[in-house]
Amino acid sequence: MDIYVTEIKIENDEMKLFTDKTTAGMTLANRMIVDSDNFSFIYLLDDGEMFKRLHFVQETWSMLEDHKGKQMIVNDDIVLTDFWDELNDLLENIEGNNNYGQAFEEAVVSVLRQ
């Protein structure tokens, strides 16, 4: 199942993320992947039966860059404790790597800097 971040609010040192579907009862899968065809970073959540894909589409990337390091809370249910480490690992891998496609790499590098 795909879940999309539809709204981000900044409160103090927190990024409050709101989604198009519930995340109640889900836990962290401690893994992030990308959908380079649709320009999305995907954080994996586990509902106990299968992984759910939490999408951060390109329109959210500037907020991620502007508020790097803030604690991220999804729907008041889940704290993404390792989000920034996972994202940084991906960013290191994407830059200069043609496996993700040139357009995706260029978009990522132009918005998300390490």
A tleap script that builds the chain and sets N, CA, C and O, in Angstrom:
source leaprc.protein.ff14SB
mol = sequence {
  NMET ASP ILE TYR VAL THR GLU ILE LYS ILE
  GLU ASN ASP GLU MET LYS LEU PHE THR ASP
  LYS THR THR ALA GLY MET THR LEU ALA ASN
  ARG MET ILE VAL ASP SER ASP ASN PHE SER
  PHE ILE TYR LEU LEU ASP ASP GLY GLU MET
  PHE LYS ARG LEU HIE PHE VAL GLN GLU THR
  TRP SER MET LEU GLU ASP HIE LYS GLY LYS
  GLN MET ILE VAL ASN ASP ASP ILE VAL LEU
  THR ASP PHE TRP ASP GLU LEU ASN ASP LEU
  LEU GLU ASN ILE GLU GLY ASN ASN ASN TYR
  GLY GLN ALA PHE GLU GLU ALA VAL VAL SER
  VAL LEU ARG CGLN
}
set mol.1.N position { 0.846 -1.183 0.000 }
set mol.1.CA position { 0.000 0.000 0.000 }
set mol.1.C position { 0.883 1.235 0.000 }
set mol.1.O position { 1.907 1.287 0.682 }
set mol.2.N position { 0.483 2.200 -0.753 }
set mol.2.CA position { 1.194 3.468 -0.831 }
set mol.2.C position { 0.486 4.503 0.022 }
set mol.2.O position { -0.733 4.660 -0.037 }
set mol.3.N position { 1.281 5.205 0.816 }
set mol.3.CA position { 0.799 6.286 1.674 }
set mol.3.C position { 1.601 7.526 1.283 }
set mol.3.O position { 2.825 7.465 1.174 }
set mol.4.N position { 0.923 8.632 1.076 }
set mol.4.CA position { 1.604 9.851 0.638 }
set mol.4.C position { 1.547 10.931 1.710 }
set mol.4.O position { 0.507 11.172 2.322 }
set mol.5.N position { 2.693 11.576 1.922 }
set mol.5.CA position { 2.734 12.752 2.784 }
set mol.5.C position { 2.036 13.865 2.020 }
set mol.5.O position { 2.461 14.244 0.928 }
set mol.6.N position { 0.960 14.386 2.603 }
set mol.6.CA position { 0.164 15.412 1.924 }
set mol.6.C position { 0.321 16.795 2.537 }
set mol.6.O position { -0.019 17.802 1.916 }
set mol.7.N position { 0.841 16.835 3.766 }
set mol.7.CA position { 1.001 18.119 4.453 }
set mol.7.C position { 2.148 18.003 5.452 }
set mol.7.O position { 2.331 16.973 6.100 }
set mol.8.N position { 2.909 19.076 5.557 }
set mol.8.CA position { 3.998 19.145 6.525 }
set mol.8.C position { 3.848 20.445 7.298 }
set mol.8.O position { 3.735 21.519 6.708 }
set mol.9.N position { 3.849 20.342 8.624 }
set mol.9.CA position { 3.806 21.522 9.486 }
set mol.9.C position { 5.043 21.513 10.365 }
set mol.9.O position { 5.469 20.469 10.857 }
set mol.10.N position { 5.609 22.691 10.553 }
set mol.10.CA position { 6.777 22.837 11.411 }
set mol.10.C position { 6.320 23.431 12.729 }
set mol.10.O position { 5.717 24.504 12.765 }
set mol.11.N position { 6.611 22.727 13.807 }
set mol.11.CA position { 6.299 23.208 15.148 }
set mol.11.C position { 7.524 22.997 16.020 }
set mol.11.O position { 7.923 21.864 16.289 }
set mol.12.N position { 8.115 24.099 16.459 }
set mol.12.CA position { 9.347 24.056 17.257 }
set mol.12.C position { 10.409 23.293 16.479 }
set mol.12.O position { 10.743 23.683 15.360 }
set mol.13.N position { 10.944 22.226 17.039 }
set mol.13.CA position { 11.971 21.447 16.345 }
set mol.13.C position { 11.411 20.164 15.753 }
set mol.13.O position { 12.127 19.170 15.631 }
set mol.14.N position { 10.139 20.181 15.388 }
set mol.14.CA position { 9.497 18.992 14.852 }
set mol.14.C position { 8.880 19.276 13.487 }
set mol.14.O position { 8.359 20.360 13.225 }
set mol.15.N position { 8.958 18.269 12.635 }
set mol.15.CA position { 8.224 18.277 11.377 }
set mol.15.C position { 7.055 17.325 11.578 }
set mol.15.O position { 7.245 16.122 11.759 }
set mol.16.N position { 5.856 17.868 11.544 }
set mol.16.CA position { 4.659 17.045 11.685 }
set mol.16.C position { 4.157 16.717 10.285 }
set mol.16.O position { 3.793 17.602 9.511 }
set mol.17.N position { 4.147 15.436 9.984 }
set mol.17.CA position { 3.764 14.956 8.669 }
set mol.17.C position { 2.361 14.380 8.724 }
set mol.17.O position { 2.025 13.625 9.636 }
set mol.18.N position { 1.550 14.737 7.751 }
set mol.18.CA position { 0.196 14.226 7.662 }
set mol.18.C position { 0.048 13.514 6.325 }
set mol.18.O position { 0.590 13.949 5.309 }
set mol.19.N position { -0.697 12.410 6.343 }
set mol.19.CA position { -0.770 11.548 5.169 }
set mol.19.C position { -2.202 11.338 4.689 }
set mol.19.O position { -3.167 11.692 5.366 }
set mol.20.N position { -2.305 10.755 3.510 }
set mol.20.CA position { -3.609 10.499 2.909 }
set mol.20.C position { -4.273 9.231 3.450 }
set mol.20.O position { -5.448 8.986 3.174 }
set mol.21.N position { -3.531 8.420 4.220 }
set mol.21.CA position { -4.081 7.202 4.817 }
set mol.21.C position { -3.561 7.091 6.246 }
set mol.21.O position { -2.549 7.702 6.589 }
set mol.22.N position { -4.238 6.329 7.061 }
set mol.22.CA position { -3.823 6.153 8.445 }
set mol.22.C position { -2.505 5.384 8.550 }
set mol.22.O position { -2.190 4.545 7.707 }
set mol.23.N position { -1.757 5.684 9.585 }
set mol.23.CA position { -0.534 4.949 9.890 }
set mol.23.C position { -0.620 4.321 11.284 }
set mol.23.O position { 0.379 3.822 11.804 }
set mol.24.N position { -1.800 4.346 11.880 }
set mol.24.CA position { -1.994 3.806 13.224 }
set mol.24.C position { -1.593 2.334 13.265 }
set mol.24.O position { -1.956 1.555 12.383 }
set mol.25.N position { -0.846 1.969 14.293 }
set mol.25.CA position { -0.430 0.589 14.496 }
set mol.25.C position { 0.787 0.167 13.695 }
set mol.25.O position { 1.258 -0.961 13.841 }
set mol.26.N position { 1.301 1.037 12.860 }
set mol.26.CA position { 2.477 0.687 12.057 }
set mol.26.C position { 3.749 0.982 12.835 }
set mol.26.O position { 3.764 1.821 13.735 }
set mol.27.N position { 4.807 0.285 12.476 }
set mol.27.CA position { 6.111 0.488 13.099 }
set mol.27.C position { 7.143 0.767 12.010 }
set mol.27.O position { 6.878 0.585 10.822 }
set mol.28.N position { 8.306 1.206 12.431 }
set mol.28.CA position { 9.389 1.517 11.507 }
set mol.28.C position { 9.985 0.237 10.939 }
set mol.28.O position { 10.183 -0.740 11.661 }
set mol.29.N position { 10.264 0.248 9.657 }
set mol.29.CA position { 10.993 -0.852 9.029 }
set mol.29.C position { 12.478 -0.498 8.923 }
set mol.29.O position { 13.289 -1.319 8.493 }
set mol.30.N position { 12.826 0.732 9.319 }
set mol.30.CA position { 14.210 1.208 9.319 }
set mol.30.C position { 14.891 1.058 7.966 }
set mol.30.O position { 16.038 0.623 7.865 }
set mol.31.N position { 14.151 1.430 6.937 }
set mol.31.CA position { 14.693 1.320 5.589 }
set mol.31.C position { 14.026 2.340 4.686 }
set mol.31.O position { 12.822 2.581 4.777 }
set mol.32.N position { 14.833 2.940 3.807 }
set mol.32.CA position { 14.326 3.895 2.842 }
set mol.32.C position { 14.814 3.481 1.458 }
set mol.32.O position { 15.959 3.067 1.280 }
set mol.33.N position { 13.922 3.604 0.492 }
set mol.33.CA position { 14.234 3.305 -0.894 }
set mol.33.C position { 13.758 4.483 -1.746 }
set mol.33.O position { 13.217 5.456 -1.221 }
set mol.34.N position { 13.963 4.389 -3.056 }
set mol.34.CA position { 13.488 5.449 -3.947 }
set mol.34.C position { 12.651 4.859 -5.068 }
set mol.34.O position { 12.792 3.690 -5.427 }
set mol.35.N position { 11.786 5.685 -5.605 }
set mol.35.CA position { 11.083 5.412 -6.852 }
set mol.35.C position { 11.576 6.492 -7.800 }
set mol.35.O position { 11.000 7.577 -7.876 }
set mol.36.N position { 12.645 6.184 -8.519 }
set mol.36.CA position { 13.274 7.205 -9.363 }
set mol.36.C position { 12.420 7.558 -10.570 }
set mol.36.O position { 12.577 8.643 -11.130 }
set mol.37.N position { 11.514 6.667 -10.989 }
set mol.37.CA position { 10.632 6.982 -12.112 }
set mol.37.C position { 9.603 8.041 -11.731 }
set mol.37.O position { 9.222 8.871 -12.558 }
set mol.38.N position { 9.154 8.010 -10.472 }
set mol.38.CA position { 8.130 8.951 -10.002 }
set mol.38.C position { 8.686 9.996 -9.033 }
set mol.38.O position { 7.924 10.699 -8.370 }
set mol.39.N position { 10.015 10.097 -8.953 }
set mol.39.CA position { 10.698 11.117 -8.157 }
set mol.39.C position { 10.173 11.132 -6.715 }
set mol.39.O position { 9.635 12.134 -6.243 }
set mol.40.N position { 10.343 10.010 -6.040 }
set mol.40.CA position { 9.832 9.875 -4.680 }
set mol.40.C position { 10.815 9.110 -3.806 }
set mol.40.O position { 11.357 8.081 -4.210 }
set mol.41.N position { 11.038 9.627 -2.602 }
set mol.41.CA position { 11.744 8.868 -1.575 }
set mol.41.C position { 10.680 8.115 -0.795 }
set mol.41.O position { 9.628 8.673 -0.482 }
set mol.42.N position { 10.943 6.865 -0.480 }
set mol.42.CA position { 9.946 6.014 0.162 }
set mol.42.C position { 10.514 5.449 1.451 }
set mol.42.O position { 11.512 4.730 1.444 }
set mol.43.N position { 9.865 5.785 2.552 }
set mol.43.CA position { 10.244 5.234 3.853 }
set mol.43.C position { 9.317 4.050 4.118 }
set mol.43.O position { 8.096 4.178 4.024 }
set mol.44.N position { 9.895 2.905 4.448 }
set mol.44.CA position { 9.088 1.704 4.649 }
set mol.44.C position { 8.583 1.605 6.081 }
set mol.44.O position { 9.332 1.772 7.044 }
set mol.45.N position { 7.297 1.330 6.186 }
set mol.45.CA position { 6.643 1.090 7.463 }
set mol.45.C position { 6.132 -0.348 7.462 }
set mol.45.O position { 5.904 -0.932 6.403 }
set mol.46.N position { 5.957 -0.906 8.640 }
set mol.46.CA position { 5.510 -2.292 8.776 }
set mol.46.C position { 4.203 -2.313 9.563 }
set mol.46.O position { 4.121 -1.759 10.659 }
set mol.47.N position { 3.181 -2.960 8.995 }
set mol.47.CA position { 1.906 -3.064 9.707 }
set mol.47.C position { 1.743 -4.422 10.391 }
set mol.47.O position { 0.659 -4.748 10.876 }
set mol.48.N position { 2.822 -5.215 10.430 }
set mol.48.CA position { 2.789 -6.529 11.044 }
set mol.48.C position { 2.547 -7.637 10.044 }
set mol.48.O position { 2.817 -8.803 10.329 }
set mol.49.N position { 2.042 -7.285 8.881 }
set mol.49.CA position { 1.784 -8.266 7.828 }
set mol.49.C position { 2.582 -7.987 6.564 }
set mol.49.O position { 3.023 -8.906 5.874 }
set mol.50.N position { 2.757 -6.710 6.275 }
set mol.50.CA position { 3.484 -6.332 5.066 }
set mol.50.C position { 4.022 -4.908 5.204 }
set mol.50.O position { 3.619 -4.149 6.085 }
set mol.51.N position { 4.947 -4.572 4.300 }
set mol.51.CA position { 5.486 -3.221 4.278 }
set mol.51.C position { 4.495 -2.277 3.609 }
set mol.51.O position { 3.818 -2.631 2.645 }
set mol.52.N position { 4.434 -1.073 4.149 }
set mol.52.CA position { 3.681 0.028 3.556 }
set mol.52.C position { 4.702 1.074 3.130 }
set mol.52.O position { 5.715 1.266 3.802 }
set mol.53.N position { 4.442 1.741 2.026 }
set mol.53.CA position { 5.399 2.693 1.463 }
set mol.53.C position { 4.949 4.127 1.725 }
set mol.53.O position { 3.944 4.585 1.181 }
set mol.54.N position { 5.703 4.826 2.562 }
set mol.54.CA position { 5.422 6.227 2.878 }
set mol.54.C position { 6.218 7.094 1.901 }
set mol.54.O position { 7.446 7.142 1.961 }
set mol.55.N position { 5.505 7.777 1.003 }
set mol.55.CA position { 6.138 8.535 -0.081 }
set mol.55.C position { 6.385 9.998 0.295 }
set mol.55.O position { 5.522 10.687 0.838 }
set mol.56.N position { 7.601 10.431 -0.019 }
set mol.56.CA position { 7.969 11.838 0.023 }
set mol.56.C position { 8.221 12.245 -1.423 }
set mol.56.O position { 9.319 12.059 -1.947 }
set mol.57.N position { 7.188 12.805 -2.068 }
set mol.57.CA position { 7.290 13.184 -3.478 }
set mol.57.C position { 8.154 14.432 -3.620 }
set mol.57.O position { 8.470 15.100 -2.636 }
set mol.58.N position { 8.523 14.731 -4.841 }
set mol.58.CA position { 9.450 15.828 -5.121 }
set mol.58.C position { 8.998 17.156 -4.517 }
set mol.58.O position { 9.835 17.962 -4.111 }
set mol.59.N position { 7.717 17.392 -4.452 }
set mol.59.CA position { 7.212 18.656 -3.906 }
set mol.59.C position { 7.530 18.816 -2.409 }
set mol.59.O position { 7.471 19.928 -1.885 }
set mol.60.N position { 7.862 17.731 -1.730 }
set mol.60.CA position { 8.193 17.814 -0.299 }
set mol.60.C position { 9.690 17.993 -0.049 }
set mol.60.O position { 10.089 18.309 1.072 }
set mol.61.N position { 10.506 17.802 -1.050 }
set mol.61.CA position { 11.956 17.792 -0.856 }
set mol.61.C position { 12.507 19.100 -0.315 }
set mol.61.O position { 13.408 19.084 0.524 }
set mol.62.N position { 11.991 20.227 -0.773 }
set mol.62.CA position { 12.523 21.512 -0.289 }
set mol.62.C position { 12.252 21.675 1.208 }
set mol.62.O position { 13.072 22.252 1.922 }
set mol.63.N position { 11.118 21.177 1.687 }
set mol.63.CA position { 10.834 21.219 3.132 }
set mol.63.C position { 11.826 20.348 3.886 }
set mol.63.O position { 12.284 20.713 4.968 }
set mol.64.N position { 12.154 19.203 3.316 }
set mol.64.CA position { 13.143 18.324 3.946 }
set mol.64.C position { 14.501 19.032 4.033 }
set mol.64.O position { 15.183 18.973 5.057 }
set mol.65.N position { 14.867 19.684 2.965 }
set mol.65.CA position { 16.155 20.393 2.951 }
set mol.65.C position { 16.152 21.559 3.938 }
set mol.65.O position { 17.124 21.758 4.667 }
set mol.66.N position { 15.072 22.323 3.965 }
set mol.66.CA position { 14.999 23.502 4.823 }
set mol.66.C position { 14.938 23.162 6.312 }
set mol.66.O position { 15.304 23.987 7.149 }
set mol.67.N position { 14.486 21.976 6.641 }
set mol.67.CA position { 14.295 21.609 8.047 }
set mol.67.C position { 15.053 20.335 8.402 }
set mol.67.O position { 14.620 19.540 9.236 }
set mol.68.N position { 16.185 20.169 7.751 }
set mol.68.CA position { 17.028 18.996 7.947 }
set mol.68.C position { 17.370 18.806 9.425 }
set mol.68.O position { 17.748 19.751 10.119 }
set mol.69.N position { 17.229 17.582 9.882 }
set mol.69.CA position { 17.610 17.235 11.243 }
set mol.69.C position { 16.491 17.322 12.263 }
set mol.69.O position { 16.642 16.829 13.380 }
set mol.70.N position { 15.372 17.936 11.906 }
set mol.70.CA position { 14.263 18.029 12.857 }
set mol.70.C position { 13.634 16.654 13.062 }
set mol.70.O position { 13.651 15.807 12.168 }
set mol.71.N position { 13.087 16.452 14.241 }
set mol.71.CA position { 12.369 15.217 14.510 }
set mol.71.C position { 11.127 15.165 13.619 }
set mol.71.O position { 10.425 16.163 13.456 }
set mol.72.N position { 10.868 13.987 13.044 }
set mol.72.CA position { 9.742 13.824 12.123 }
set mol.72.C position { 8.702 12.912 12.756 }
set mol.72.O position { 9.004 11.800 13.190 }
set mol.73.N position { 7.461 13.413 12.798 }
set mol.73.CA position { 6.367 12.665 13.407 }
set mol.73.C position { 5.254 12.522 12.369 }
set mol.73.O position { 4.775 13.513 11.818 }
set mol.74.N position { 4.850 11.272 12.109 }
set mol.74.CA position { 3.822 10.987 11.117 }
set mol.74.C position { 2.487 10.793 11.817 }
set mol.74.O position { 2.336 9.895 12.646 }
set mol.75.N position { 1.517 11.641 11.479 }
set mol.75.CA position { 0.138 11.521 11.984 }
set mol.75.C position { 0.063 11.345 13.507 }
set mol.75.O position { -0.854 10.689 14.001 }
set mol.76.N position { 0.983 11.904 14.233 }
set mol.76.CA position { 1.049 11.754 15.691 }
set mol.76.C position { 1.167 10.298 16.131 }
set mol.76.O position { 0.988 9.997 17.311 }
set mol.77.N position { 1.470 9.380 15.192 }
set mol.77.CA position { 1.563 7.954 15.487 }
set mol.77.C position { 2.995 7.447 15.564 }
set mol.77.O position { 3.335 6.654 16.441 }
set mol.78.N position { 3.829 7.908 14.644 }
set mol.78.CA position { 5.144 7.313 14.443 }
set mol.78.C position { 6.208 8.405 14.403 }
set mol.78.O position { 6.043 9.416 13.721 }
set mol.79.N position { 7.290 8.197 15.132 }
set mol.79.CA position { 8.458 9.071 15.052 }
set mol.79.C position { 9.473 8.375 14.148 }
set mol.79.O position { 9.884 7.247 14.419 }
set mol.80.N position { 9.867 9.043 13.088 }
set mol.80.CA position { 10.838 8.475 12.151 }
set mol.80.C position { 12.248 8.705 12.692 }
set mol.80.O position { 12.942 9.629 12.268 }
set mol.81.N position { 12.655 7.865 13.620 }
set mol.81.CA position { 13.898 8.081 14.369 }
set mol.81.C position { 15.154 8.020 13.509 }
set mol.81.O position { 16.127 8.711 13.812 }
set mol.82.N position { 15.167 7.228 12.465 }
set mol.82.CA position { 16.375 7.097 11.648 }
set mol.82.C position { 16.221 7.696 10.248 }
set mol.82.O position { 17.013 7.392 9.356 }
set mol.83.N position { 15.224 8.531 10.055 }
set mol.83.CA position { 14.944 9.098 8.739 }
set mol.83.C position { 16.155 9.798 8.142 }
set mol.83.O position { 16.516 9.542 6.993 }
set mol.84.N position { 16.782 10.674 8.907 }
set mol.84.CA position { 17.870 11.488 8.352 }
set mol.84.C position { 19.090 10.643 8.008 }
set mol.84.O position { 19.752 10.908 7.005 }
set mol.85.N position { 19.400 9.638 8.810 }
set mol.85.CA position { 20.512 8.736 8.483 }
set mol.85.C position { 20.217 7.969 7.197 }
set mol.85.O position { 21.078 7.843 6.326 }
set mol.86.N position { 18.999 7.462 7.087 }
set mol.86.CA position { 18.606 6.718 5.887 }
set mol.86.C position { 18.657 7.614 4.651 }
set mol.86.O position { 19.163 7.207 3.605 }
set mol.87.N position { 18.131 8.832 4.773 }
set mol.87.CA position { 18.138 9.752 3.640 }
set mol.87.C position { 19.565 10.112 3.242 }
set mol.87.O position { 19.892 10.111 2.055 }
set mol.88.N position { 20.412 10.415 4.207 }
set mol.88.CA position { 21.804 10.760 3.893 }
set mol.88.C position { 22.530 9.621 3.202 }
set mol.88.O position { 23.311 9.855 2.279 }
set mol.89.N position { 22.283 8.385 3.637 }
set mol.89.CA position { 22.898 7.234 2.968 }
set mol.89.C position { 22.458 7.160 1.506 }
set mol.89.O position { 23.271 6.909 0.616 }
set mol.90.N position { 21.180 7.378 1.270 }
set mol.90.CA position { 20.681 7.364 -0.111 }
set mol.90.C position { 21.284 8.498 -0.932 }
set mol.90.O position { 21.686 8.292 -2.077 }
set mol.91.N position { 21.346 9.685 -0.356 }
set mol.91.CA position { 21.888 10.832 -1.090 }
set mol.91.C position { 23.335 10.586 -1.507 }
set mol.91.O position { 23.736 10.944 -2.615 }
set mol.92.N position { 24.110 9.980 -0.627 }
set mol.92.CA position { 25.504 9.650 -0.964 }
set mol.92.C position { 25.550 8.670 -2.132 }
set mol.92.O position { 26.422 8.763 -2.995 }
set mol.93.N position { 24.629 7.753 -2.154 }
set mol.93.CA position { 24.602 6.737 -3.201 }
set mol.93.C position { 24.075 7.289 -4.529 }
set mol.93.O position { 24.499 6.839 -5.593 }
set mol.94.N position { 23.176 8.235 -4.477 }
set mol.94.CA position { 22.550 8.756 -5.693 }
set mol.94.C position { 23.495 9.658 -6.478 }
set mol.94.O position { 23.573 9.564 -7.702 }
set mol.95.N position { 24.206 10.526 -5.780 }
set mol.95.CA position { 25.062 11.493 -6.475 }
set mol.95.C position { 26.134 10.776 -7.287 }
set mol.95.O position { 26.934 10.011 -6.749 }
set mol.96.N position { 26.133 11.037 -8.590 }
set mol.96.CA position { 27.104 10.446 -9.498 }
set mol.96.C position { 26.785 9.016 -9.905 }
set mol.96.O position { 27.602 8.362 -10.555 }
set mol.97.N position { 25.613 8.523 -9.535 }
set mol.97.CA position { 25.241 7.141 -9.827 }
set mol.97.C position { 24.147 7.127 -10.901 }
set mol.97.O position { 23.009 7.518 -10.642 }
set mol.98.N position { 24.496 6.681 -12.084 }
set mol.98.CA position { 23.550 6.684 -13.205 }
set mol.98.C position { 22.462 5.629 -13.088 }
set mol.98.O position { 21.529 5.624 -13.891 }
set mol.99.N position { 22.556 4.740 -12.115 }
set mol.99.CA position { 21.532 3.707 -11.953 }
set mol.99.C position { 20.161 4.298 -11.616 }
set mol.99.O position { 19.138 3.659 -11.865 }
set mol.100.N position { 20.129 5.485 -11.064 }
set mol.100.CA position { 18.864 6.114 -10.693 }
set mol.100.C position { 18.261 6.934 -11.825 }
set mol.100.O position { 17.125 7.398 -11.722 }
set mol.101.N position { 19.000 7.108 -12.879 }
set mol.101.CA position { 18.559 7.931 -14.003 }
set mol.101.C position { 19.048 9.353 -13.836 }
set mol.101.O position { 19.035 9.901 -12.734 }
set mol.102.N position { 19.476 9.943 -14.925 }
set mol.102.CA position { 20.058 11.279 -14.888 }
set mol.102.C position { 19.075 12.334 -14.390 }
set mol.102.O position { 19.451 13.199 -13.599 }
set mol.103.N position { 17.830 12.278 -14.837 }
set mol.103.CA position { 16.847 13.292 -14.434 }
set mol.103.C position { 16.596 13.244 -12.931 }
set mol.103.O position { 16.509 14.287 -12.282 }
set mol.104.N position { 16.480 12.043 -12.377 }
set mol.104.CA position { 16.254 11.913 -10.933 }
set mol.104.C position { 17.473 12.416 -10.162 }
set mol.104.O position { 17.340 13.180 -9.206 }
set mol.105.N position { 18.649 11.984 -10.581 }
set mol.105.CA position { 19.871 12.421 -9.905 }
set mol.105.C position { 19.992 13.940 -9.912 }
set mol.105.O position { 20.300 14.540 -8.882 }
set mol.106.N position { 19.756 14.559 -11.049 }
set mol.106.CA position { 19.851 16.017 -11.153 }
set mol.106.C position { 18.829 16.706 -10.260 }
set mol.106.O position { 19.143 17.710 -9.622 }
set mol.107.N position { 17.612 16.180 -10.207 }
set mol.107.CA position { 16.571 16.764 -9.357 }
set mol.107.C position { 16.955 16.659 -7.888 }
set mol.107.O position { 16.787 17.615 -7.131 }
set mol.108.N position { 17.464 15.513 -7.486 }
set mol.108.CA position { 17.855 15.298 -6.100 }
set mol.108.C position { 18.996 16.241 -5.720 }
set mol.108.O position { 18.930 16.920 -4.695 }
set mol.109.N position { 20.021 16.280 -6.531 }
set mol.109.CA position { 21.199 17.103 -6.238 }
set mol.109.C position { 20.845 18.585 -6.212 }
set mol.109.O position { 21.434 19.344 -5.442 }
set mol.110.N position { 19.886 19.012 -7.047 }
set mol.110.CA position { 19.539 20.431 -7.104 }
set mol.110.C position { 18.769 20.901 -5.862 }
set mol.110.O position { 18.778 22.090 -5.546 }
set mol.111.N position { 18.103 19.975 -5.158 }
set mol.111.CA position { 17.292 20.361 -4.004 }
set mol.111.C position { 17.885 19.888 -2.691 }
set mol.111.O position { 17.943 20.647 -1.723 }
set mol.112.N position { 18.324 18.644 -2.651 }
set mol.112.CA position { 18.812 18.055 -1.391 }
set mol.112.C position { 20.328 18.026 -1.390 }
set mol.112.O position { 20.949 17.270 -2.137 }
set mol.113.N position { 20.906 18.844 -0.556 }
set mol.113.CA position { 22.366 18.903 -0.439 }
set mol.113.C position { 22.754 18.286 0.890 }
set mol.113.O position { 22.008 18.380 1.865 }
set mol.114.N position { 23.888 17.670 0.931 }
set mol.114.CA position { 24.306 17.031 2.181 }
set mol.114.C position { 25.003 17.974 3.082 }
set mol.114.O position { 25.418 17.591 4.176 }
savepdb mol mol.pdb
quit
